[in-house]
């Protein structure tokens, strides 16, 4: 929302009150909650968690070096890669987040890192410390045995090993159409829903603990953004028909939950392009399917 010049608190509040989602996924980004070493500021996360609780919305709270949203890794400027060989700085941040929110009424699930085992470079994560992930998971389990832990991985570009076995819940991302850095649009429309079912079955993952953690519901932007990209180009990778198609596909996969990715864009389209179709489509889907 900030990258779009939006008031993120206004967008977040409107999302809760108007869309009324039963479940959301948010992050306690390291660079936001610990801007100075040992000095924590939980104001933004407190706001999101308290608003969710007041709305009756349950939260997946993400902790770790990697979190949803570009540039993927969200580490504070003071942190020096390579020096923290015992992972003390990372674990101290995770410890403080877990202790603060483990008893919060909005908390339902912890997510430790975001696609931590992905086997290729993506985002500004050249020195991502994958060796710390196991320690992070164990620490969260130790501090809060009451809440389950979700570990995520790429739906299309990964075998899901070892992510599928690292936590209590496995979450897959699901991107059906992308734009390469060279401008070419590539879709996975040829990939049947059975692809995900087969992967889950082969890995022995029951569907009760298999979530779609991130379902594409906005255009794919490479070196551009909604402000400087013509609408007709944005619609090549997301339009109302494709949004419905993605949600229908997710239902055919059979996962009990799908967390949609793109609320800031729906809001941008509604408020600045006067196009309410995306917001309305999602609102209707939530109304039809939410277990209220």
Buried (B, 14 or more C-beta within 10 A) or exposed (E): BEEBEBEBEEBBBBBBEEBBBBBBBBBBBBBBBBEEEEEBEBEBBBBBBEBBBEBEBBBBBBBBBBBBBEEBBBBBEEBEEEEBEEBEBBBBBBBBBBEBBBEBEBBBBBBBBBBBBBEEEBBEBEEBBEEBBBBBBEBBBEBBEEBBBBBBBBBBEBBBEEBBEBBBBBBBBBBBBBBEEEEEEEEBEEBEBEBBBEBBEEBEBEEEBBBBBBBBBBBBBEEBBBEEBEEEBBEBBBBEEBBEBBBEBBBEBBBEBBBBBBBBBBBBBBBEEEBEBBBEBBBEBBEEEEEE
